[in-house]
Amino acid sequence: MTRLRAPLAATAAAMVLLTGVSAAHSPSVVDQSATSPDEAIVLEDPTLSRAIGAVLSQPGEVDWYRMDLQAGDPLVVGMTAPDAPGAVAATFVLLGPGLPEAGLSGDAVAMLADRVGVDGAVVFAPVADPPREVHGGLGFINYGTLRSQAPQTGTYWVAVSAVDPESSGKYVLAPGEREEFGVDAIGGMWDLIGFFNAPWPPGDEDGDVAG
Protein backbone atom coordinates (compact mmCIF):
# COMPACT_ATOMS: atom_id res chain seq x y z
CA MET A 1 0.00 0.00 0.00
CA THR A 2 1.39 3.39 -0.98
CA ARG A 3 1.92 5.93 1.78
CA LEU A 4 2.98 9.55 1.82
CA ARG A 5 6.67 10.45 1.81
CA ALA A 6 7.89 13.44 3.80
CA PRO A 7 11.56 12.90 4.75
CA LEU A 8 13.14 15.31 7.24
CA ALA A 9 15.34 18.07 5.83
CA ALA A 10 15.48 20.50 8.74
CA THR A 11 17.35 23.64 7.70
CA ALA A 12 16.81 27.23 8.73
CA ALA A 13 16.09 28.22 5.12
CA ALA A 14 13.37 25.62 4.80
CA MET A 15 11.80 26.74 8.05
CA VAL A 16 11.54 30.31 6.82
CA LEU A 17 10.00 29.17 3.53
CA LEU A 18 7.55 26.92 5.30
CA THR A 19 6.08 29.59 7.53
CA GLY A 20 3.49 30.72 4.98
CA VAL A 21 2.68 27.31 3.56
CA SER A 22 2.21 25.44 6.82
CA ALA A 23 -0.50 27.88 7.87
CA ALA A 24 -2.65 26.44 5.08
CA HIS A 25 -1.53 22.86 4.38
CA SER A 26 1.01 20.29 5.55
CA PRO A 27 2.93 19.52 2.31
CA SER A 28 3.97 16.08 1.04
CA VAL A 29 4.52 14.20 -2.20
CA VAL A 30 3.29 10.74 -3.16
CA ASP A 31 6.03 8.32 -4.19
CA GLN A 32 3.92 6.70 -6.89
CA SER A 33 0.40 6.59 -8.22
CA ALA A 34 -2.04 4.34 -6.39
CA THR A 35 -4.15 3.10 -9.25
CA SER A 36 -6.35 0.59 -7.43
CA PRO A 37 -8.28 0.59 -4.13
CA ASP A 38 -5.89 -2.08 -2.79
CA GLU A 39 -3.00 0.38 -3.26
CA ALA A 40 -4.91 3.41 -1.98
CA ILE A 41 -2.94 6.17 -0.29
CA VAL A 42 -3.97 6.13 3.36
CA LEU A 43 -4.72 9.48 4.99
CA GLU A 44 -3.91 8.47 8.57
CA ASP A 45 -5.20 11.76 9.99
CA PRO A 46 -7.92 12.83 7.55
CA THR A 47 -8.83 16.06 9.34
CA LEU A 48 -5.25 17.42 9.03
CA SER A 49 -4.95 20.03 6.28
CA ARG A 50 -2.56 18.76 3.60
CA ALA A 51 -1.17 19.59 0.17
CA ILE A 52 -0.40 16.27 -1.50
CA GLY A 53 1.52 16.44 -4.77
CA ALA A 54 0.84 13.49 -7.07
CA VAL A 55 0.87 12.55 -10.74
CA LEU A 56 -1.65 11.02 -13.11
CA SER A 57 1.01 9.33 -15.17
CA GLN A 58 -1.12 8.29 -18.14
CA PRO A 59 -4.50 9.12 -19.71
CA GLY A 60 -7.42 7.39 -18.05
CA GLU A 61 -5.59 6.77 -14.77
CA VAL A 62 -7.45 6.93 -11.46
CA ASP A 63 -5.57 7.57 -8.21
CA TRP A 64 -7.13 6.26 -5.00
CA TYR A 65 -7.06 7.70 -1.46
CA ARG A 66 -8.66 6.24 1.66
CA MET A 67 -9.60 7.72 5.04
CA ASP A 68 -11.53 6.54 8.09
CA LEU A 69 -13.94 9.06 9.64
CA GLN A 70 -16.37 9.20 12.52
CA ALA A 71 -19.90 10.47 11.94
CA GLY A 72 -19.81 14.27 12.15
CA ASP A 73 -16.10 14.60 11.39
CA PRO A 74 -15.20 17.36 8.91
CA LEU A 75 -15.17 15.93 5.39
CA VAL A 76 -13.05 18.34 3.38
CA VAL A 77 -11.32 17.62 0.07
CA GLY A 78 -9.93 20.28 -2.25
CA MET A 79 -8.31 20.07 -5.67
CA THR A 80 -5.50 22.25 -6.98
CA ALA A 81 -2.73 22.00 -9.53
CA PRO A 82 0.78 23.44 -9.55
CA ASP A 83 1.20 26.53 -11.67
CA ALA A 84 4.16 24.78 -13.24
CA PRO A 85 5.02 22.59 -16.23
CA GLY A 86 2.96 19.40 -16.40
CA ALA A 87 -0.06 20.60 -14.43
CA VAL A 88 -3.33 18.82 -15.16
CA ALA A 89 -6.88 19.87 -14.33
CA ALA A 90 -8.12 17.05 -12.13
CA THR A 91 -11.38 16.14 -10.47
CA PHE A 92 -12.46 13.46 -8.01
CA VAL A 93 -15.33 11.31 -6.82
CA LEU A 94 -15.89 11.01 -3.06
CA LEU A 95 -17.25 7.58 -2.14
CA GLY A 96 -18.52 6.32 1.20
CA PRO A 97 -21.42 5.47 3.52
CA GLY A 98 -24.36 7.80 3.85
CA LEU A 99 -23.61 9.79 0.69
CA PRO A 100 -26.17 10.17 -2.15
CA GLU A 101 -26.77 7.04 -4.20
CA ALA A 102 -23.84 6.52 -6.57
CA GLY A 103 -26.01 5.35 -9.43
CA LEU A 104 -27.65 8.78 -9.62
CA SER A 105 -24.34 10.15 -10.93
CA GLY A 106 -24.08 7.69 -13.80
CA ASP A 107 -22.68 4.27 -14.59
CA ALA A 108 -19.01 5.29 -14.31
CA VAL A 109 -19.49 6.56 -10.76
CA ALA A 110 -21.54 3.50 -9.84
CA MET A 111 -18.67 1.30 -11.04
CA LEU A 112 -16.20 3.18 -8.83
CA ALA A 113 -18.52 2.71 -5.84
CA ASP A 114 -18.82 -0.96 -6.67
CA ARG A 115 -15.03 -1.37 -6.59
CA VAL A 116 -14.89 -0.27 -2.95
CA GLY A 117 -18.17 -1.81 -1.82
CA VAL A 118 -20.11 1.36 -0.98
CA ASP A 119 -23.41 2.77 -2.20
CA GLY A 120 -22.84 6.50 -1.92
CA ALA A 121 -20.89 9.01 -4.00
CA VAL A 122 -20.46 12.73 -4.59
CA VAL A 123 -18.87 14.02 -7.80
CA PHE A 124 -16.64 17.08 -7.35
CA ALA A 125 -17.25 19.87 -9.88
CA PRO A 126 -14.09 21.96 -10.53
CA VAL A 127 -14.68 25.69 -10.94
CA ALA A 128 -14.72 26.80 -14.56
CA ASP A 129 -12.34 29.73 -14.11
CA PRO A 130 -9.99 28.72 -11.28
CA PRO A 131 -7.97 31.43 -9.54
CA ARG A 132 -4.21 31.34 -9.11
CA GLU A 133 -2.97 31.49 -5.52
CA VAL A 134 0.56 31.73 -4.11
CA HIS A 135 1.58 29.88 -0.93
CA GLY A 136 5.16 29.91 0.27
CA GLY A 137 6.39 31.16 -3.09
CA LEU A 138 4.69 28.37 -5.06
CA GLY A 139 1.81 29.06 -7.43
CA PHE A 140 -1.34 26.91 -7.24
CA ILE A 141 -4.39 26.77 -9.51
CA ASN A 142 -7.34 26.35 -7.13
CA TYR A 143 -10.21 24.29 -8.58
CA GLY A 144 -12.27 24.47 -5.39
CA THR A 145 -13.08 22.48 -2.27
CA LEU A 146 -15.83 20.09 -1.24
CA ARG A 147 -16.82 20.80 2.39
CA SER A 148 -19.23 18.69 4.42
CA GLN A 149 -19.38 16.34 7.41
CA ALA A 150 -19.12 12.57 7.40
CA PRO A 151 -22.75 11.38 7.50
CA GLN A 152 -21.76 8.02 8.99
CA THR A 153 -18.79 6.38 10.66
CA GLY A 154 -16.80 4.38 8.14
CA THR A 155 -14.24 4.38 5.34
CA TYR A 156 -14.37 7.07 2.67
CA TRP A 157 -12.54 6.97 -0.65
CA VAL A 158 -11.36 9.66 -3.05
CA ALA A 159 -10.90 8.63 -6.69
CA VAL A 160 -8.91 11.24 -8.63
CA SER A 161 -8.87 11.51 -12.42
CA ALA A 162 -8.16 14.12 -15.08
CA VAL A 163 -11.01 16.32 -16.24
CA ASP A 164 -9.94 15.52 -19.80
CA PRO A 165 -9.60 11.70 -19.91
CA GLU A 166 -6.94 12.07 -22.59
CA SER A 167 -4.69 14.13 -20.29
CA SER A 168 -2.06 13.29 -17.67
CA GLY A 169 0.12 15.35 -15.36
CA LYS A 170 0.62 16.83 -11.89
CA TYR A 171 -2.09 17.73 -9.39
CA VAL A 172 -2.20 18.68 -5.70
CA LEU A 173 -4.94 17.15 -3.56
CA ALA A 174 -5.86 19.21 -0.49
CA PRO A 175 -7.79 17.14 2.08
CA GLY A 176 -8.54 18.16 5.66
CA GLU A 177 -8.93 21.50 7.42
CA ARG A 178 -7.06 21.28 10.76
CA GLU A 179 -3.92 23.41 10.59
CA GLU A 180 -0.89 22.01 12.36
CA PHE A 181 2.84 22.63 12.02
CA GLY A 182 5.51 19.99 12.64
CA VAL A 183 9.10 19.31 11.65
CA ASP A 184 7.99 16.64 9.17
CA ALA A 185 6.40 19.42 7.14
CA ILE A 186 9.85 20.89 6.47
CA GLY A 187 10.95 17.80 4.55
CA GLY A 188 7.56 17.68 2.90
CA MET A 189 8.02 21.24 1.66
CA TRP A 190 11.33 20.34 0.04
CA ASP A 191 9.59 17.43 -1.64
CA LEU A 192 6.82 19.72 -2.89
CA ILE A 193 9.33 22.21 -4.31
CA GLY A 194 11.04 19.34 -6.14
CA PHE A 195 7.64 18.15 -7.38
CA PHE A 196 6.85 21.61 -8.81
CA ASN A 197 10.29 21.86 -10.43
CA ALA A 198 10.35 18.33 -11.87
CA PRO A 199 10.50 18.49 -15.68
CA TRP A 200 7.45 17.56 -17.73
CA PRO A 201 7.28 15.35 -19.56
CA PRO A 202 9.76 13.36 -17.46
CA GLY A 203 13.23 13.79 -18.95
CA ASP A 204 12.53 17.29 -20.31
CA GLU A 205 14.97 19.58 -18.47
CA ASP A 206 13.70 22.89 -19.89
CA GLY A 207 10.68 23.50 -17.60
CA ASP A 208 10.74 26.10 -14.80
CA VAL A 209 8.32 26.81 -11.98
CA ALA A 210 6.16 29.90 -12.33
CA GLY A 211 6.46 31.69 -9.00
C-alpha positions as semicolon CSV with decimal commas, in nm:
position;residue;x (nm);y (nm);z (nm)
1;M;0,000;0,000;0,000
2;T;0,139;0,339;-0,098
3;R;0,192;0,593;0,178
4;L;0,298;0,955;0,182
5;R;0,667;1,045;0,181
6;A;0,789;1,344;0,380
7;P;1,156;1,290;0,475
8;L;1,314;1,531;0,724
9;A;1,534;1,807;0,583
10;A;1,548;2,050;0,874
11;T;1,735;2,364;0,770
12;A;1,681;2,723;0,873
13;A;1,609;2,822;0,512
14;A;1,337;2,562;0,480
15;M;1,180;2,674;0,805
16;V;1,154;3,031;0,682
17;L;1,000;2,917;0,353
18;L;0,755;2,692;0,530
19;T;0,608;2,959;0,753
20;G;0,349;3,072;0,498
21;V;0,268;2,731;0,356
22;S;0,221;2,544;0,682
23;A;-0,050;2,788;0,787
24;A;-0,265;2,644;0,508
25;H;-0,153;2,286;0,438
26;S;0,101;2,029;0,555
27;P;0,293;1,952;0,231
28;S;0,397;1,608;0,104
29;V;0,452;1,420;-0,220
30;V;0,329;1,074;-0,316
31;D;0,603;0,832;-0,419
32;Q;0,392;0,670;-0,689
33;S;0,040;0,659;-0,822
34;A;-0,204;0,434;-0,639
35;T;-0,415;0,310;-0,925
36;S;-0,635;0,059;-0,743
37;P;-0,828;0,059;-0,413
38;D;-0,589;-0,208;-0,279
39;E;-0,300;0,038;-0,326
40;A;-0,491;0,341;-0,198
41;I;-0,294;0,617;-0,029
42;V;-0,397;0,613;0,336
43;L;-0,472;0,948;0,499
44;E;-0,391;0,847;0,857
45;D;-0,520;1,176;0,999
46;P;-0,792;1,283;0,755
47;T;-0,883;1,606;0,934
48;L;-0,525;1,742;0,903
49;S;-0,495;2,003;0,628
50;R;-0,256;1,876;0,360
51;A;-0,117;1,959;0,017
52;I;-0,040;1,627;-0,150
53;G;0,152;1,644;-0,477
54;A;0,084;1,349;-0,707
55;V;0,087;1,255;-1,074
56;L;-0,165;1,102;-1,311
57;S;0,101;0,933;-1,517
58;Q;-0,112;0,829;-1,814
59;P;-0,450;0,912;-1,971
60;G;-0,742;0,739;-1,805
61;E;-0,559;0,677;-1,477
62;V;-0,745;0,693;-1,146
63;D;-0,557;0,757;-0,821
64;W;-0,713;0,626;-0,500
65;Y;-0,706;0,770;-0,146
66;R;-0,866;0,624;0,166
67;M;-0,960;0,772;0,504
68;D;-1,153;0,654;0,809
69;L;-1,394;0,906;0,964
70;Q;-1,637;0,920;1,252
71;A;-1,990;1,047;1,194
72;G;-1,981;1,427;1,215
73;D;-1,610;1,460;1,139
74;P;-1,520;1,736;0,891
75;L;-1,517;1,593;0,539
76;V;-1,305;1,834;0,338
77;V;-1,132;1,762;0,007
78;G;-0,993;2,028;-0,225
79;M;-0,831;2,007;-0,567
80;T;-0,550;2,225;-0,698
81;A;-0,273;2,200;-0,953
82;P;0,078;2,344;-0,955
83;D;0,120;2,653;-1,167
84;A;0,416;2,478;-1,324
85;P;0,502;2,259;-1,623
86;G;0,296;1,940;-1,640
87;A;-0,006;2,060;-1,443
88;V;-0,333;1,882;-1,516
89;A;-0,688;1,987;-1,433
90;A;-0,812;1,705;-1,213
91;T;-1,138;1,614;-1,047
92;F;-1,246;1,346;-0,801
93;V;-1,533;1,131;-0,682
94;L;-1,589;1,101;-0,306
95;L;-1,725;0,758;-0,214
96;G;-1,852;0,632;0,120
97;P;-2,142;0,547;0,352
98;G;-2,436;0,780;0,385
99;L;-2,361;0,979;0,069
100;P;-2,617;1,017;-0,215
101;E;-2,677;0,704;-0,420
102;A;-2,384;0,652;-0,657
103;G;-2,601;0,535;-0,943
104;L;-2,765;0,878;-0,962
105;S;-2,434;1,015;-1,093
106;G;-2,408;0,769;-1,380
107;D;-2,268;0,427;-1,459
108;A;-1,901;0,529;-1,431
109;V;-1,949;0,656;-1,076
110;A;-2,154;0,350;-0,984
111;M;-1,867;0,130;-1,104
112;L;-1,620;0,318;-0,883
113;A;-1,852;0,271;-0,584
114;D;-1,882;-0,096;-0,667
115;R;-1,503;-0,137;-0,659
116;V;-1,489;-0,027;-0,295
117;G;-1,817;-0,181;-0,182
118;V;-2,011;0,136;-0,098
119;D;-2,341;0,277;-0,220
120;G;-2,284;0,650;-0,192
121;A;-2,089;0,901;-0,400
122;V;-2,046;1,273;-0,459
123;V;-1,887;1,402;-0,780
124;F;-1,664;1,708;-0,735
125;A;-1,725;1,987;-0,988
126;P;-1,409;2,196;-1,053
127;V;-1,468;2,569;-1,094
128;A;-1,472;2,680;-1,456
129;D;-1,234;2,973;-1,411
130;P;-0,999;2,872;-1,128
131;P;-0,797;3,143;-0,954
132;R;-0,421;3,134;-0,911
133;E;-0,297;3,149;-0,552
134;V;0,056;3,173;-0,411
135;H;0,158;2,988;-0,093
136;G;0,516;2,991;0,027
137;G;0,639;3,116;-0,309
138;L;0,469;2,837;-0,506
139;G;0,181;2,906;-0,743
140;F;-0,134;2,691;-0,724
141;I;-0,439;2,677;-0,951
142;N;-0,734;2,635;-0,713
143;Y;-1,021;2,429;-0,858
144;G;-1,227;2,447;-0,539
145;T;-1,308;2,248;-0,227
146;L;-1,583;2,009;-0,124
147;R;-1,682;2,080;0,239
148;S;-1,923;1,869;0,442
149;Q;-1,938;1,634;0,741
150;A;-1,912;1,257;0,740
151;P;-2,275;1,138;0,750
152;Q;-2,176;0,802;0,899
153;T;-1,879;0,638;1,066
154;G;-1,680;0,438;0,814
155;T;-1,424;0,438;0,534
156;Y;-1,437;0,707;0,267
157;W;-1,254;0,697;-0,065
158;V;-1,136;0,966;-0,305
159;A;-1,090;0,863;-0,669
160;V;-0,891;1,124;-0,863
161;S;-0,887;1,151;-1,242
162;A;-0,816;1,412;-1,508
163;V;-1,101;1,632;-1,624
164;D;-0,994;1,552;-1,980
165;P;-0,960;1,170;-1,991
166;E;-0,694;1,207;-2,259
167;S;-0,469;1,413;-2,029
168;S;-0,206;1,329;-1,767
169;G;0,012;1,535;-1,536
170;K;0,062;1,683;-1,189
171;Y;-0,209;1,773;-0,939
172;V;-0,220;1,868;-0,570
173;L;-0,494;1,715;-0,356
174;A;-0,586;1,921;-0,049
175;P;-0,779;1,714;0,208
176;G;-0,854;1,816;0,566
177;E;-0,893;2,150;0,742
178;R;-0,706;2,128;1,076
179;E;-0,392;2,341;1,059
180;E;-0,089;2,201;1,236
181;F;0,284;2,263;1,202
182;G;0,551;1,999;1,264
183;V;0,910;1,931;1,165
184;D;0,799;1,664;0,917
185;A;0,640;1,942;0,714
186;I;0,985;2,089;0,647
187;G;1,095;1,780;0,455
188;G;0,756;1,768;0,290
189;M;0,802;2,124;0,166
190;W;1,133;2,034;0,004
191;D;0,959;1,743;-0,164
192;L;0,682;1,972;-0,289
193;I;0,933;2,221;-0,431
194;G;1,104;1,934;-0,614
195;F;0,764;1,815;-0,738
196;F;0,685;2,161;-0,881
197;N;1,029;2,186;-1,043
198;A;1,035;1,833;-1,187
199;P;1,050;1,849;-1,568
200;W;0,745;1,756;-1,773
201;P;0,728;1,535;-1,956
202;P;0,976;1,336;-1,746
203;G;1,323;1,379;-1,895
204;D;1,253;1,729;-2,031
205;E;1,497;1,958;-1,847
206;D;1,370;2,289;-1,989
207;G;1,068;2,350;-1,760
208;D;1,074;2,610;-1,480
209;V;0,832;2,681;-1,198
210;A;0,616;2,990;-1,233
211;G;0,646;3,169;-0,900
